[in-house]
Amino acid sequence: MAETIDDISIDWTDEEGVQKVRELKKEVLTRGAWATVMFAYQEVGRGEEEFGPVKFRVGRYQKRNGRFSPHSKFNISSVKQARQVVEILQTWINEYGEDE
């Protein structure tokens, strides 16, 4: 768990000291008691030794007792799927207008 939003990371190393998830980029979308963070990352698959293709994650974190803990996440498993999400969102934004 992290004390600040900036401390949140999805880097992960197993008990043998082998890095299994490598965070490439992080963008904080919202701050507050509920934070939304987007990541670009790579992971090593089971039985593999190399990092795989880039994936994406949107995570929600809740601050309780002074620490942020993960609450929910949505993984985008490929660049192709990410492009589809962006395309659909852009269509909807154009259709429904911007709310700022």
SULMOVEN-V677406 format. One record per backbone hydrogen bond with DSSP energy under -0.5 kcal/mol. NH is the residue of the N-H (numbers start at 1). CO is the residue of the C=O. If there is no record, write none. Layout:
nh = (NH | NH)
co = (CO | CO)
//
This chain:
nh = (2 | 7 | 8 | 8 | 12 | 14 | 17 | 19 | 20 | 21 | 22 | 23 | 24 | 25 | 27 | 29 | 29 | 30 | 35 | 35 | 36 | 37 | 38 | 39 | 40 | 41 | 42 | 44 | 45 | 45 | 48 | 52 | 55 | 56 | 57 | 58 | 59 | 59 | 60 | 61 | 62 | 63 | 64 | 64 | 67 | 68 | 69 | 71 | 72 | 74 | 76 | 77 | 82 | 83 | 84 | 85 | 86 | 87 | 88 | 89 | 90 | 91 | 92 | 93 | 94 | 95 | 96 | 97 | 100)
co = (68 | 4 | 4 | 5 | 21 | 18 | 14 | 17 | 12 | 12 | 42 | 21 | 40 | 40 | 38 | 27 | 36 | 36 | 33 | 61 | 30 | 59 | 27 | 57 | 25 | 55 | 22 | 20 | 43 | 50 | 45 | 43 | 41 | 76 | 39 | 74 | 37 | 57 | 72 | 35 | 69 | 33 | 62 | 67 | 64 | 2 | 62 | 60 | 60 | 58 | 56 | 75 | 78 | 79 | 80 | 81 | 82 | 83 | 84 | 85 | 86 | 87 | 88 | 89 | 90 | 91 | 92 | 93 | 98)
//
